[in-house]
Amino acid sequence: MNRGTSKLRRRLQRALPVFALMAMAPATQAATNSLPVGRCINMGNHLEAPNEGDWGRKIADDDFTIIAKAGFETIRLPVRWSAHASKTAPYTIDPAFLARTKHVVGLARAAGLNVILNDHNFDDLFKDPGANQARLAGIWKQIGATFADQDDAHLWFEIENEPHDKLTNANLVETLAPALAAIRSTNPVRPVIYGGEMWSGIGSLATLQLPDDANVIPTFHYYDPFAFTHQGATWVTPVPPRGRRFGSQADLDELSANVQKIRDYVTRTGKTPFMGEFGANENIPVDQRVHYQKSVQAAFAAAGIGMCAWAYTNTFPLYDSAKKAWVPGMLDAMDVTPRTK
């Protein structure tokens, strides 16, 4: 679906701000390929539910104004495209759902926020990557065409959230190759994000291979120590017991070691990954959640890492939608400065 030489030239011109922003990154990132994610928040449990609203809340039109005024620079938008696309070629996405997602992206951009748009919860892909490879590509062909007119400097694609089960680092590049090609047919230089196996934990970076594409950016997720962040989470088996606190010397040593893993990765690959998710469950006392959030944020920020908190509302919330207020201490923990205008 090449749109022709003149349109390609215009898209390349629009892409220049991406590289300009990269060049303006902190000195620790100056020689690396990175994204200007900054401080970011996930719109978790909304469009990646089977249907928006199934998990408690729909995205409101003013959510992005609230997020931008708080000082965040980017939102990550998880979307369960597979629940709204046919299972036979050409894997047509429900037009109403596609329009809804485009509306949400437009609201975020109008508020001045960057957007990371991903595919989330494609469970069949994890169970049988080969059998679902073409469907993933067909879905991304439509997404790519829909958003091709958006500025490359502010809208980024993430092909698949948290590969796991049978989608591993060994077959990741091969499995995602048709989807990347579909994106590139209409978005030749838009940044595209890859996360590794085992739910994109920090350890996945050790063996993560990336395609030969200068605009592919790595990501990882961070929920360590899991026994702390997921205590009382009923969707985990077995459910980690409540009462675990964060901040022991062992916890701090683990955090320091994990930051070093990222520094080593940057040195080895020349690419700076960003943290696509981190946070702690709402079952945990607020002071402990804030302490964890602040400790992780400060540690990885020192290594020049952009990071996206999970999530705006629901399960790991930073914002209390019932009280219409940020959870006390969370904005400070994320090191964001509210905008005055």
RODREN-917632 format. One line per 4 residues: number of its first residue (from 1); their letters; for each residue x, y, z of N, C-alpha, C, O. Coordinates in steps of 0.05 Angstrom, whole numbers, plus 5000, padded with zeros to 4 digits. Each point is the difference from the previous one (the first is absolute). Example, Ala and Ser with C-alpha at 12.3 -4.5 7.8 and 13.67 -1.06 7.14 Angstrom:
<recs>
1 = AS = 5264/4886/5156/4982/5024/5000/5018/5024/5000/5021/5000/5013; 4972/5021/4973/5016/5024/5001/4985/5022/5014/5010/5022/5004
</recs>
This chain:
<recs>
1 = MNRG = 5017/4976/5000/4983/5024/5000/5017/5025/5000/4994/5019/5014; 5027/4981/4970/5018/5023/4998/4984/5024/4989/4987/4997/4979; 5014/5025/5034/4984/5023/4993/5014/5018/4979/4989/5022/4994; 5034/4970/4996/5013/5016/4979/5023/5017/5011/5002/5005/5024
5 = TSKL = 5015/5003/4957/5025/5013/5008/4995/5027/5014/5013/5005/5020; 4968/5011/4971/4995/5026/5012/4990/4997/5028/5009/5015/5018; 4973/4966/4987/4990/4996/5027/5021/4989/5018/5002/5007/5024; 5015/4975/4965/5022/4989/5016/5019/5022/5008/5009/5001/5023
9 = RRRL = 4996/5018/4959/5018/5022/5007/4989/5017/5022/5014/5008/5019; 4959/4997/4980/4988/5016/5021/5001/4985/5027/5004/5013/5021; 4993/4961/4978/5001/4984/5025/5028/5000/5012/5004/5001/5024; 5016/4998/4958/5027/5001/5010/5006/5027/5012/5015/5002/5020
13 = QRAL = 4974/5019/4968/5004/5027/5012/4987/5002/5027/5011/5012/5018; 4964/4976/4985/4987/5000/5026/5015/4984/5020/4998/5005/5024; 5018/4976/4967/5015/4983/5019/5023/5014/5012/5011/4991/5021; 4999/5031/4967/5024/5013/5010/4998/5008/5029/5021/4998/5014
17 = PVFA = 4956/5011/4996/5000/5007/5029/5006/4976/5018/5011/5005/5022; 4983/4971/4969/5007/4976/5017/5030/5000/5006/5009/4997/5022; 5007/5006/4956/5029/4999/5003/5011/5024/5014/5020/4999/5014; 4966/5024/4982/5008/5024/5014/4996/4997/5030/5018/5008/5016
21 = LMAM = 4960/4980/4992/4995/4995/5028/5020/4981/5011/5010/5003/5023; 4997/4976/4962/5020/4981/5009/5027/5014/5005/5014/4995/5020; 4992/5024/4962/5026/5014/5003/5000/5018/5025/5021/5006/5010; 4955/5002/4999/4998/5017/5024/4999/4985/5026/4997/5012/5021
25 = APAT = 5005/4961/4977/4998/4983/5024/5023/5006/5019/5020/5012/4991; 4978/4980/5035/5022/5005/5018/5026/4988/4990/5000/4982/4983; 5022/5028/5028/5027/4991/4991/5003/4970/5002/5014/4988/4984; 4974/4999/5036/5003/4971/5003/4988/4985/4977/5006/4977/4996
29 = QAAT = 4976/5036/4988/4987/4987/4978/5010/5011/4973/4990/4991/4979; 5028/5027/5021/5007/5015/4976/5007/4982/4977/4994/5006/4977; 5020/4972/5028/5009/4982/4979/4982/4977/4995/5008/4981/4986; 4968/5019/5026/4982/4977/4998/4975/5006/4984/4992/5023/4997
33 = NSLP = 4996/4956/4993/4975/5002/4986/4978/4997/5021/4997/4979/5012; 4987/5042/4993/4980/5000/5022/4975/5015/4991/5000/5012/4979; 4980/4987/5038/4976/5015/4996/4997/5021/5022/5007/4994/5023; 4983/5030/4971/4995/5020/5021/4975/4995/5016/4981/5017/4999
37 = VGRC = 5017/4960/5014/4976/4992/5014/4996/5018/5025/4977/5007/5006; 5045/4999/5008/4997/5017/5024/4984/4985/5021/5003/4976/5004; 4979/5039/5010/4982/4988/5019/4974/4994/4986/4988/5016/4986; 5003/4959/5018/4979/4989/4984/4981/4984/5018/5008/4990/5021
41 = INMG = 4967/5008/4971/4980/4985/5016/4984/4983/4981/4993/5008/4978; 5001/4967/5030/4984/4982/4984/4971/5005/5004/4991/5006/5023; 4993/4992/4956/4971/5000/5002/4991/4972/5004/4987/4988/4982; 5020/5001/5041/4996/4971/5005/4971/4993/5006/4986/5015/5013
45 = NHLE = 5006/4961/4978/4974/4988/5006/4977/5015/4986/4977/5000/5010; 5029/5012/4968/4979/5013/4984/4996/4987/4973/4982/4982/4998; 5033/5025/4982/4996/4989/4974/5012/4972/4996/4996/4987/4980; 5019/5003/5040/5010/4973/4998/4983/4980/5015/5006/4976/5000
49 = APNE = 4972/5033/5012/4979/4982/5010/4986/4987/4976/5002/5011/4977; 4983/4967/5027/4986/4989/4977/4983/5021/4986/4998/5000/4975; 4989/5017/5040/4985/5023/4990/5005/5023/5019/5001/4996/5024; 5002/5028/4965/5005/5023/5018/4978/5002/5020/4976/5000/4994
53 = GDWG = 5032/5002/5032/4980/5002/5021/4996/4974/5015/4990/5000/5023; 5019/4978/4965/4996/4974/5014/5015/4998/5026/4992/4986/5018; 5031/5029/4984/5016/4999/5024/4997/5024/5017/5018/5007/5016; 4959/5007/4982/4993/5020/5020/4998/5028/4990/4986/5016/5014
57 = RKIA = 5026/4992/4964/4999/5028/4993/5007/5004/4970/5017/4985/4989; 4971/5035/4999/5006/5008/4973/5018/5025/5001/4998/5015/5019; 5017/4989/4960/5016/5024/4998/4982/5024/4996/4984/5000/4982; 5019/5020/5035/4985/5025/4997/5015/5020/4984/5025/5000/4999
61 = DDDF = 4960/5018/4988/5013/5019/4982/5019/5019/5015/5019/5010/4988; 4976/4995/5038/5018/5018/5014/5024/4986/5014/5016/5014/5013; 4986/4960/4985/5022/4986/5013/5027/5010/4991/5018/5003/5017; 4985/5003/4958/5026/5007/4990/5008/5029/5008/5023/5006/5002
65 = TIIA = 4957/5011/5001/5006/5026/5011/5010/4998/5028/5018/5014/5008; 4969/4969/5008/5009/4995/5028/5028/4990/5000/5017/5009/5016; 4989/4972/4967/5027/4988/4999/5021/5020/4991/5022/5002/5012; 4972/5014/4968/5019/5019/4990/5004/5022/5021/5023/5009/5004
69 = KAGF = 4956/5001/5009/5003/5021/5020/5017/4990/5023/5013/5016/5014; 4986/4958/4992/5016/4989/5022/5030/5001/4993/5017/4998/5018; 4990/5004/4957/5028/5002/4992/5011/4976/4984/5024/4999/4994; 4958/4981/5000/5010/4978/4984/5004/5008/4971/4987/5019/4991
73 = ETIR = 5031/4967/4996/5006/5006/4972/4989/4980/4980/4996/5007/4976; 4999/4969/5033/4992/4978/4982/4979/4983/5013/5000/4996/5025; 4982/4993/4959/4983/4978/5010/5005/4975/4983/5006/5002/4976; 4991/4976/5037/5001/4974/4986/4972/4989/4999/4987/4998/5020
77 = LPVR = 5004/4995/4956/4972/4992/4996/4999/4971/4992/5004/4993/4977; 4990/4989/5043/4997/4972/4993/4973/4995/4987/4980/5011/5009; 5020/4973/4969/4976/4995/4985/4998/4971/4993/5019/4988/4990; 4958/4999/5016/4996/4972/4992/4987/4999/4972/4977/4995/4998
81 = WSAH = 5040/5009/4982/4990/5000/4973/4988/4974/4992/4981/4999/4984; 5031/4979/5026/4991/4973/4991/4971/4994/5007/4988/4983/4988; 5001/5031/5033/4973/4996/5008/4980/5014/4981/4976/4996/5002; 5035/5021/4980/4983/5016/4983/5007/4997/4970/4994/5017/4984
85 = ASKT = 5020/4961/5010/5009/4995/4972/4991/4973/4992/5000/4981/5016; 4992/5016/4959/4991/4973/4990/5024/4981/5000/5023/5008/5000; 4970/4966/5001/5020/4979/5001/5008/4989/4973/5017/4982/4998; 4972/5029/4981/5008/4992/4973/5009/5025/4985/4991/5022/5005
89 = APYT = 5026/4973/4975/5011/5022/4984/4978/5015/4987/4980/4988/4991; 5022/5039/5008/5023/5017/5008/4999/5009/5029/5012/5020/5006; 4975/4965/5011/5001/5005/5029/4989/5029/5007/5013/5015/5015; 4964/4991/4974/4989/5027/5002/4994/5007/5029/4987/4986/5014
93 = IDPA = 5023/5038/4993/4994/5011/5027/4973/5013/4999/4993/5015/4981; 4991/4981/5040/4974/5013/5002/5003/5030/4996/5014/5013/5016; 4973/4999/4964/5004/5029/4995/4993/5017/5024/5013/5021/5005; 4967/4972/5011/4993/5016/5023/5022/4999/5021/5006/5021/5013
97 = FLAR = 5006/4956/4991/5022/4998/5020/5025/5015/4990/5013/5014/5015; 4992/4984/4959/5023/5015/4989/4995/5030/5002/5019/5015/5007; 4957/4994/4989/4993/5028/5002/5003/5009/5030/5009/5022/5005; 4982/4961/5013/5003/5006/5028/5029/5004/5008/5007/5019/5015
101 = TKHV = 5010/4962/4977/5028/5002/5006/5013/5025/4988/5016/5013/5012; 4976/4993/4963/5011/5024/4987/4991/5025/5016/5015/5019/5002; 4960/4981/5008/4991/5023/5016/5016/5003/5025/5007/5022/5007; 4999/4956/5006/5015/5001/5025/5028/5010/4995/5010/5017/5014
105 = VGLA = 5003/4973/4964/5027/5010/4993/4998/5030/4994/5018/5015/5008; 4962/4994/4978/4997/5028/4994/4997/5017/5025/5011/5022/5001; 4974/4968/5019/4998/5015/5025/5027/5003/5014/5006/5022/5010; 5009/4957/4990/5026/5001/5013/5019/5019/4986/5014/5016/5012
109 = RAAG = 4986/4983/4961/5017/5018/4985/4991/5029/5003/5017/5018/5002; 4957/4987/4999/4990/5027/5003/5008/5011/5027/5003/5025/5003; 5001/4958/5017/5010/5009/5026/5030/5003/5001/5011/5008/5021; 5002/4987/4957/5029/5004/4999/5016/4976/5009/5024/5003/5006
113 = LNVI = 4964/4974/4995/5013/4976/5009/5010/4982/4977/4986/4998/4980; 5038/4990/5023/5009/4979/4982/4983/4976/5006/4989/4997/5022; 5008/4985/4958/4984/4976/5003/5016/4975/4991/5011/5000/4978; 4989/4980/5039/5010/4974/4992/4975/4982/4996/4986/4995/5019
117 = LNDH = 5010/4996/4957/4976/4984/4993/5009/4971/4996/5017/4995/4983; 4971/4987/5033/5010/4973/4998/4978/4980/4993/4976/5007/4998; 5032/4968/4999/4981/4977/4999/5004/4985/5026/5022/4994/5008; 4956/5001/5006/5000/4989/5027/4982/4976/5002/4978/5000/4988
121 = NFDD = 5030/4980/5026/4983/4977/5007/4992/4983/4975/4977/4991/4999; 5040/5006/4982/4995/4983/4977/5008/4971/5008/5021/4990/4993; 4961/4998/5023/5007/4974/5013/5005/4978/4980/5018/4983/5004; 4967/5016/4973/5005/4979/4980/5028/5002/4989/5012/4979/4993
125 = LFKD = 4999/5045/5004/5027/5003/4990/5020/4987/5019/5019/4988/4990; 4977/5014/5035/5019/4989/5020/4998/4969/5000/5020/4987/5004; 4957/5003/4991/4996/4971/5000/5011/4987/4974/5011/4978/5001; 4986/5036/4977/5009/4989/4974/5009/5023/4982/4985/5010/4984
129 = PGAN = 5040/4999/5019/5009/5023/4985/4998/4997/4970/4991/5018/4986; 5017/4958/5003/5000/4996/4972/4972/5002/4988/4996/5012/4978; 4984/4977/5035/4973/5000/4990/4987/5027/5001/4980/5005/4986; 5031/5013/5030/4987/5027/5003/5017/5023/4990/4994/5023/5003
133 = QARL = 5028/4970/4984/5019/5019/4989/4986/5018/4979/5003/5024/5001; 4983/4963/4981/4987/5015/4978/4978/5019/5011/4996/5022/4990; 4989/4968/5030/4979/5016/5012/5012/5025/5013/4989/5022/4998; 5033/4975/5017/5013/5023/5012/5008/5020/4979/4996/5024/5003
137 = AGIW = 5015/4966/4975/5009/5018/4978/4976/5014/4988/5002/5024/4994; 4976/4962/5002/4977/5012/4988/4988/5022/5018/4991/5020/4990; 5010/4975/5036/4990/5020/5019/5018/5025/4998/4990/5023/4999; 5036/4973/5001/5018/5023/5000/5000/5014/4973/5006/5024/4999
141 = KQIG = 4988/4962/4980/4997/5014/4974/4979/5021/5002/5003/5022/4989; 4975/4971/5024/4977/5019/5002/5007/5023/5020/4994/5023/4995; 5019/4970/5027/5007/5020/5019/5020/5020/4988/4997/5024/5002; 5023/4965/4984/5020/5017/4987/4987/5019/4980/5008/5024/4999
145 = ATFA = 4974/4966/4985/4987/5018/4980/4983/5021/5013/4999/5023/4991; 4988/4969/5031/4982/5019/5014/5015/5023/5012/4991/5023/5000; 5033/4972/5011/5015/5020/5015/5024/5011/4984/5017/5013/5012; 4985/4980/4962/5023/5008/4985/5004/5030/4998/5022/5010/4995
149 = DQDD = 4956/5005/5008/5002/5030/4998/5008/5013/5026/5003/5024/5001; 5001/4960/5020/5008/5011/5026/5030/5006/5000/5015/4986/4987; 4993/5034/5028/5028/5007/5002/5017/4978/5012/4994/4990/5022; 5027/5002/4964/5017/4978/5010/5014/5007/5026/5008/4983/5015
153 = AHLW = 4995/5043/4991/5013/5009/5024/4984/4997/5025/5010/5002/5022; 4964/4992/4975/4982/5000/5023/4982/4975/5002/4987/4997/5021; 5012/4987/4959/4984/4975/5001/5018/4977/4993/5012/4999/4978; 4989/4981/5039/5018/4977/4997/4984/4974/5003/4982/4998/5016
157 = FEIE = 5026/4982/4968/4987/4974/5000/5015/4980/5017/5025/4999/4999; 4961/4984/5015/5012/4977/5014/4985/4975/4990/4977/4996/5006; 5037/4987/4979/4986/4978/4986/4986/4981/5018/4977/4993/4995; 5036/4999/5027/4987/4981/5018/5009/5004/5029/5024/5001/5005
161 = NEPH = 4957/5001/5013/5006/5002/5028/5008/4973/5012/4987/4980/4996; 5034/5020/5019/5009/4978/5018/4999/4972/4987/4983/4984/5008; 5033/5011/4972/5002/4973/4989/5005/4980/5023/5016/5005/5018; 4970/4972/4980/5004/4978/5019/4990/4974/4989/4993/4999/4976
165 = DKLT = 5007/4981/5040/4992/4973/4992/5017/4992/4976/5024/4998/5002; 4964/4997/4975/5015/4990/4977/5012/5022/4982/5014/4994/4981; 4980/5030/5026/5013/5023/4986/5024/5008/5016/4998/5014/5021; 5026/4978/4970/5024/5003/5015/5020/5017/4985/4995/5007/4977
169 = NANL = 5028/4999/5035/5021/5015/4986/5010/4984/4976/5010/5012/4981; 4988/4962/5020/5010/4983/4978/4984/5004/4974/5011/4998/4978; 4963/5008/5025/4983/5002/4976/4987/5028/4997/4983/5004/4982; 5025/5014/5035/4986/5026/5001/5004/5016/4974/4980/5009/4988
173 = VETL = 5045/4994/5003/5005/5016/4976/4985/4988/4976/4988/5014/4984; 5014/4960/5013/4987/4986/4978/4969/5004/5001/4987/5005/4980; 5002/4992/5044/4971/5002/5003/4990/5028/4994/4979/5003/4988; 5035/5017/5021/4991/5027/4997/5008/5013/4973/4991/5021/4993
177 = APAL = 5026/4965/4992/5010/5011/4974/4978/5009/4981/5001/5022/4989; 4978/4961/5006/4979/5009/4982/4985/5025/5011/4992/5017/4984; 5004/4985/5042/4987/5023/5011/5017/5025/4997/4989/5021/4993; 5037/4976/5011/5017/5023/4996/5000/5009/4971/5000/5024/4994
181 = AAIR = 5001/4957/4987/4999/5006/4972/4974/5014/4993/5000/5019/4984; 4978/4973/5028/4974/5012/4995/5000/5029/5010/4989/5018/4987; 5023/4987/5036/5002/5027/5010/5018/5017/4982/4993/5023/4994; 5029/4966/4998/5019/5015/4984/4989/5007/4972/5010/5019/4988
185 = STNP = 4970/4967/5003/4989/5007/4974/4987/5027/5000/4998/5013/4979; 4993/4996/5044/4987/5027/5002/5014/5018/5020/4994/5024/5001; 5023/4965/5016/5014/5016/5020/5029/4993/4999/5010/4985/5018; 5005/5025/4962/5027/4990/4995/5020/5006/5022/5020/4985/5003
189 = VRPV = 4976/5035/5013/5020/5007/5021/4988/5004/5027/5014/5008/5019; 4961/4985/4985/4988/5004/5026/5013/4981/5020/5005/4977/4994; 5002/5033/5031/5011/4982/5020/4981/4977/5006/4976/5004/5005; 5035/4972/4996/4985/4975/5006/5014/4986/5023/5025/4998/5000
193 = IYGG = 4960/4994/5020/5011/4990/5025/4998/4970/5002/4979/4988/4993; 5042/4999/5017/5001/4971/5004/5007/4994/5029/5019/5011/5011; 4964/4973/5002/5006/4989/5026/5006/4970/4998/4991/4987/4981; 5024/5002/5038/5009/4972/4998/4982/4981/5015/4978/5006/5010
197 = EMWS = 5032/4969/4991/4985/4977/5011/4995/5003/5030/5010/5018/5013; 4974/4963/4997/4994/4999/5029/4989/5026/5010/5009/5011/5020; 4970/4999/4966/4986/5024/5007/5019/5025/5000/4995/5019/5015; 5026/4980/4969/5018/5022/4997/5014/5009/5025/5007/5023/5004
201 = GIGS = 4997/4958/5015/5015/5006/5024/5028/5009/4993/5010/4996/4978; 5003/5017/5041/5027/5011/4994/5020/4980/4991/5018/5006/4984; 4979/4969/5025/5018/4979/4991/4997/4993/4970/5018/4988/4989; 4960/5019/4999/4996/4994/4972/5019/5015/4982/5005/4991/4977
205 = LATL = 5006/5031/5032/5018/5016/4984/5026/4986/4994/5014/5006/4980; 4993/4975/5037/5026/4986/4997/5001/4985/4973/5022/4997/4989; 4956/4993/5002/5000/4984/4975/4981/5012/4979/4995/4987/4979; 4995/5037/5025/4981/5012/4981/5015/5007/4974/5019/5016/5001
209 = QLPD = 4971/4974/4977/5010/5007/4974/4981/5019/4987/4975/4998/5003; 5035/5022/4983/4983/5020/4986/5005/4998/4970/5021/4993/4991; 4958/5013/4993/5004/5000/4971/5019/5022/4991/5006/5019/5015; 5004/4978/4961/5019/5020/4989/4984/5024/4991/4994/5004/4976
213 = DANV = 4999/5013/5043/4983/5024/4995/5008/5021/5020/4997/4996/5024; 5014/5026/4966/5011/5021/5018/4978/5012/5018/5007/5012/5020; 4968/4985/4973/4979/5013/5015/4984/4980/5017/4977/5005/5007; 5035/4972/5000/4989/4981/5019/5013/5005/5027/5024/5001/5002
217 = IPTF = 4959/5002/5018/5009/5008/5027/4993/4977/5020/4977/4991/4999; 5041/5001/5018/4994/4979/5020/4985/5011/5025/5003/5024/5007; 4982/4959/5006/4987/5008/5025/5001/4977/5019/5006/4977/4993; 4989/5029/5033/4998/4979/5020/4980/5009/5021/4993/5024/5001
221 = HYYD = 4997/4957/5015/4981/5006/5021/5013/4993/5027/5017/4983/5001; 4974/5031/5020/5014/4997/5026/4980/4998/5022/4986/5019/5007; 5012/4957/5005/4983/4995/5023/5015/4985/5022/4989/4983/5014; 5036/5023/4989/5017/4986/5020/5002/5017/5025/5002/5024/4999
225 = PFAF = 4997/4963/5024/4994/4972/5005/4970/4993/4996/4983/5015/5011; 5012/4964/4975/4972/4993/4993/4984/4994/5024/4976/5006/5001; 5036/4982/5020/4986/4994/5024/4990/5025/5014/4981/4999/5016; 5032/5024/4979/4990/5025/5011/4979/5012/4981/4978/5007/5009
229 = THQG = 5028/4996/4965/4983/5016/4982/4973/4986/4995/4980/5014/4994; 5019/4960/5008/4976/4985/4993/4987/4987/5024/4983/4982/4997; 5023/5026/5027/4988/4988/5023/4970/5005/5000/4990/5022/4995; 4995/4956/5009/4971/5002/5000/4987/5001/4972/4976/5003/4998
233 = ATWV = 5041/4994/4981/4989/5001/4973/4987/4973/4993/5014/4980/4997; 4960/5020/5001/4985/4975/4997/5004/4987/4973/4993/4976/4997; 5017/5038/4983/5004/4989/4974/5027/4985/4998/5007/4988/4979; 5008/5012/5043/5026/4986/5000/4997/4974/5016/4986/4999/5020
237 = TPVP = 5026/4979/4970/4999/4974/5014/5028/4991/5006/5017/4997/4982; 4989/4997/5044/4984/5006/5023/5000/5030/5006/5018/5015/4992; 4961/4994/5022/4999/5029/5007/5021/5007/5021/5000/4988/5021; 5018/5031/4972/5020/5008/5020/4987/5011/5025/4982/5017/4998
241 = PRGR = 5025/4974/5026/4987/5008/5025/5005/5030/5005/5020/5011/4992; 4961/5001/5022/5002/5028/5007/5019/5003/5024/5006/4981/5015; 5004/5044/4988/5017/5006/5023/5029/5004/4993/5015/5010/5017; 4993/4983/4958/5028/5004/4992/5005/5030/4998/4985/5014/4987
245 = RFGS = 5037/4995/5024/5009/5028/4998/5023/5002/4981/5014/4981/4995; 4991/5044/4996/5022/5005/4982/5020/5019/5013/4992/5019/5014; 5034/4975/4982/5020/5019/5010/5022/4987/5015/5018/5014/5011; 4982/4959/4991/5022/4987/5014/5026/5003/4984/5000/5009/4977
249 = QADL = 5022/4985/5035/5026/5002/4986/5000/4981/4976/5012/5007/4979; 4976/4970/5024/4999/4981/4978/4983/5012/4977/5008/4997/4976; 4970/5017/5030/4984/5013/4979/5017/5022/4986/4999/5002/4975; 5015/5014/5040/5016/5021/4988/5023/4990/4984/5007/5011/4979
253 = DELS = 5005/4967/5030/5022/4988/4985/4989/4989/4973/5013/5002/4980; 4964/4986/5021/4988/4989/4976/4994/5023/4980/5004/4997/4976; 4985/5024/5034/4994/5023/4983/5025/5011/4987/5000/5006/4976; 5021/4997/5040/5026/5010/4989/5011/4982/4979/5010/5009/4980
257 = ANVQ = 4988/4965/5025/5010/4980/4980/4984/5001/4974/5012/4997/4979; 4962/5008/5023/4984/5001/4976/5005/5026/4984/4999/4999/4976; 5006/5023/5038/5008/5024/4986/5026/4995/4985/5003/5010/4977; 5015/4976/5035/5026/4994/4987/4996/4983/4975/5014/5003/4980
261 = KIRD = 4966/4979/5021/4994/4984/4976/4992/5018/4977/5007/4994/4977; 4978/5027/5029/4992/5018/4979/5024/5016/4989/5003/5003/4976; 5014/5006/5042/5024/5015/4992/5017/4982/4982/5010/5009/4979; 4993/4965/5028/5016/4982/4985/4987/4995/4972/5014/4998/4980
265 = YVTR = 4959/5001/5020/4986/4995/4974/5005/5024/4981/5005/4996/4977; 4993/5028/5034/5005/5024/4984/5029/5000/4988/5004/5006/4977; 5015/4987/5040/5028/4999/4991/5003/4979/4979/5015/5004/4980; 4972/4973/5023/5004/4978/4982/4986/5004/4973/5011/4993/4979
269 = TGKT = 4965/5020/5021/4984/5001/4976/4999/5028/4987/4993/5002/4977; 5013/5019/5039/4996/5027/4989/4972/5009/4999/4994/5021/4989; 4988/4964/5023/4971/5007/5001/4992/5004/5029/5008/4984/5018; 4976/5036/4988/4990/5005/5027/4971/4990/5001/4983/5012/4988
273 = PFMG = 5012/4967/5027/4972/4991/5003/4985/5019/5019/5012/5015/5015; 4962/4983/4984/4984/5015/5020/4983/4980/5015/4996/4977/4991; 4996/5031/5033/4984/4983/5017/4970/5004/4993/4989/5021/5006; 5000/4958/4982/4972/5003/4990/4979/4998/5022/4978/5010/4997
277 = EFGA = 5029/4976/5025/4982/4997/5022/5016/4997/5026/5021/4988/5001; 4968/5024/5021/5009/4994/5027/4979/5010/5019/4986/5019/4994; 5013/4969/5030/4980/5010/5019/4996/4979/5022/5012/4979/5000; 4969/5026/5018/4994/4982/5022/4970/5000/5004/4986/5020/4997
281 = NENI = 5004/4957/5011/4971/4995/5002/4986/5017/5021/5013/5008/5020; 4962/4999/4975/4985/5017/5018/4995/4988/5027/4992/5014/5019; 5012/4959/4984/4997/4988/5027/5021/5009/5020/4997/4997/5024; 5025/5014/4965/5022/5008/5017/4995/5028/5012/4989/5017/4986
285 = PVDQ = 5018/4987/5039/4996/5027/5012/5013/5021/4982/5021/4997/4989; 4965/5026/5010/5008/5022/4981/5029/5008/5006/5015/5005/4981; 4993/4998/5044/5027/5009/5005/5021/4982/4989/5021/5008/4991; 4973/4965/5010/5019/4981/4989/5000/5000/4970/5021/4998/4987
289 = RVHY = 4956/5006/5001/4998/5002/4971/5016/5025/4990/5015/4998/4981; 4982/5024/5033/5014/5024/4992/5030/4997/5004/5016/5008/4983; 4992/4979/5039/5028/4995/5005/5013/4983/4978/5022/5006/4990; 4963/4973/5002/5010/4983/4978/5002/5016/4974/5021/4999/4986
293 = QKSV = 4957/5015/5007/5000/5015/4975/5022/5020/4999/5014/5003/4979; 4991/5011/5042/5021/5020/5001/5027/4988/4998/5018/5010/4986; 4987/4967/5028/5026/4987/5000/5007/4990/4972/5022/5004/4991; 4959/4984/4996/5005/4989/4973/5004/5023/4980/5018/4999/4984
297 = QAAF = 4964/5021/5017/5003/5022/4982/5027/5014/5003/5012/5006/4979; 4996/5000/5045/5026/5014/5004/5023/4983/4991/5019/5011/4988; 4981/4964/5017/5022/4982/4993/5004/4999/4970/5022/5002/4990; 4956/4994/4995/5003/4997/4971/5003/5026/4986/5012/5002/4979
301 = AAAG = 4976/5020/5033/5004/5026/4988/5030/5008/5000/5009/5014/4982; 5005/4977/5038/5029/5006/5002/5015/4987/4977/5022/5009/4993; 4966/4970/4995/5013/4987/4977/4988/5011/4974/5006/4989/4979; 4978/5032/5022/4989/5012/4976/4977/4985/4987/4996/5001/4976
305 = IGMC = 4989/4985/5041/4979/4983/4990/4973/5014/5002/4992/5008/5022; 4993/4994/4956/4972/5008/5001/4983/4978/5011/5007/4976/4997; 4970/5030/5016/4985/4979/5012/4970/5006/5001/4992/5023/5005; 4992/4956/4991/4971/5002/5000/4989/4985/5024/5003/4976/5003
309 = AWAY = 4983/5039/5014/4988/4988/5024/4975/4984/4992/4985/5009/4982; 5010/4969/5031/4975/4985/4998/4986/5004/5026/5009/4991/5021; 4968/5023/4978/4986/5012/4977/4985/5024/5010/5002/5008/5023; 4985/5005/4959/4985/5024/5006/4979/4995/5022/5000/5012/5021
313 = TNTF = 4981/4970/4972/4980/4991/5020/4999/4970/4999/5008/4987/4981; 4980/5001/5040/4995/4971/5002/5025/4984/5007/5021/5003/4988; 4976/4979/5030/5019/4980/5010/5027/5010/5010/5008/4992/5022; 5005/5025/4964/5026/5012/5009/4997/5031/4997/5018/5012/4989
317 = PLYD = 4962/5000/5022/4993/5027/4992/5018/5022/5011/5009/4999/5022; 4996/5021/4960/5013/5024/5009/4979/5022/5004/5004/5020/5014; 4973/4977/4972/4978/5020/5002/4975/4987/5011/4993/4978/4991; 4994/5035/5028/4976/4990/5012/4976/5013/4985/4993/5023/5005
321 = SAKK = 4995/4961/4977/4978/5011/4983/4976/5007/5017/4984/5017/4992; 5011/4969/5030/4977/5005/5017/5003/5027/5014/4981/5016/5002; 5043/4990/5008/5006/5025/5014/5008/5022/4980/5002/5024/5008; 5004/4968/4967/5010/5019/4980/5025/5015/5010/5002/5024/4999
325 = AWVP = 5016/4959/5010/5025/5012/5011/5022/4979/4997/4995/4976/5000; 5030/5033/4997/5023/4982/5000/5004/4988/5027/4997/5013/5021; 5011/4962/4979/5005/4986/5026/5023/5016/5014/5020/5006/4987; 4976/5001/5038/5020/5017/5014/5028/4988/4998/5005/4977/5006
329 = GMLD = 5014/5040/4985/5028/4993/4998/5008/4989/4973/5024/4998/4995; 4957/4994/4988/5007/4987/4975/5013/5019/4980/5019/4991/4986; 4972/5033/5012/5013/5018/4981/5029/5007/5008/5017/5002/4983; 4987/5001/5042/5027/5004/5010/5017/4975/4995/5024/5002/4992
333 = AMDV = 4964/4974/5012/5015/4975/4995/5008/4998/4971/5021/4989/4994; 4963/5021/4988/5005/4998/4971/5018/5024/4991/5008/5000/4977; 4998/5018/5041/5017/5023/4994/4989/5016/4976/5014/5007/4981; 4960/4999/5021/4987/5017/4979/4993/5027/5014/4994/5001/5023
337 = TPRT = 5007/5019/4961/4993/5027/5009/4975/5009/4987/4999/5004/4975; 4979/5001/5040/4975/5008/4988/5003/5026/4984/5015/5018/5008; 4971/4982/4969/5001/5024/4983/4982/5021/5011/4979/4995/5012; 5029/5030/4985/4984/5022/5010/4980/5010/4980/4982/5015/5007
341 = K = 5021/4976/4967/4981/5009/4980/4988/4976/4986/4984/5002/4982
</recs>
